[in-house]
Amino acid sequence: MQREYKRHGFFRFVHEDSRNRELMCLKPGESGINTLCRVMEVSTKKIRTKEGQEKVVLTGVIADYTAKLPFVSWTERVVKNRVVQIENAHVAEWKGLPTLYIGKKTHLHDPDIDFPDYAELRKPKKRTIEDIVGCGGAFDVIVEGDIVSSSADENRMVLDDGTGAVFLDSGANSTGISFGTPVKARGNVVAESEGEYVLIAEKVKVTEGGLVIRELKHFLSRYT
C-alpha cells in the first residue's frame, strides 16, 4: 500500500497499481511512471544527440515525502519549487543512480493540492542499507552504522548498519575514522560494477553508536 496526496494535504492509502508512484524505490527499467513531486533543483545542460545535433536538457532533483530523485527533462516546463504532476515518465540509471526521465511523451500538470514545502523536503531521509540496496541506490540519504573494514585507500571503508554493508567513500571527511568507529553519513549510494554499492559521503559524523561492533565482540567472546 502507498499514500496518495489529496487536496488540502490529506492523504489516503492506495494500492501499488494506483495512478501515482512514490519516488522511493523507483528502479531503472520501469516505464509509464506517474508521480506527484516538488522540483528541488534545476539546471541546464547541453548534450549531443545520436544524430549529432546539440540539444539543451534540464537536469536536477525532485522530491516527495518518501525520497529525492535525480531527473533529466527534455521539456523546459520544469521550474524550481514547483509542485508538478508527472505522467508517463521512465526510469534509467545515470551515474549509478536511478533517475527519472521526462521525455517528449511525458505530460506535466499543475495540481491544485497542498504538498510538503521546500524546506521540509530538502531534509535527507534516514534509510537502512538493506532497503537502499534493494532499491538499487538512493539520492541524499542518511545511513548510520559501524566501520567494519578498511583498505589501503584511506577514504574507502566498509560501513555496516546491521541490515547490510556498503563501501563508504568518505572523501575529505575521513579524519578520526577507522575500524570500529560508529558513524552517521549523508550522501548518495550509487551502484558500481558487480553489484557493489558505494555511499559517496557529503558529510560524515562520528557518533556514540557502535551496535554492530558490540554485537560482533559479543559473538566472538562466546567462541574464543
Secondary structure by P-SEA (a helix, b strand, c coil): cbbbbccccbbbbbcccccccccccccccccbbbbbbcccccbbbbbbccccbbbbbbbbcccccccccccccccccccccccccccbbbbbbccccccccccccbbbbbccccccccccccbbbbbcaaaaaaaccccbbbbbbbbccccccccbbbbbcccbbbbbcccccccccccccccccbbbbbbccccccccccccccccccaaaaaaaaaaaaacc
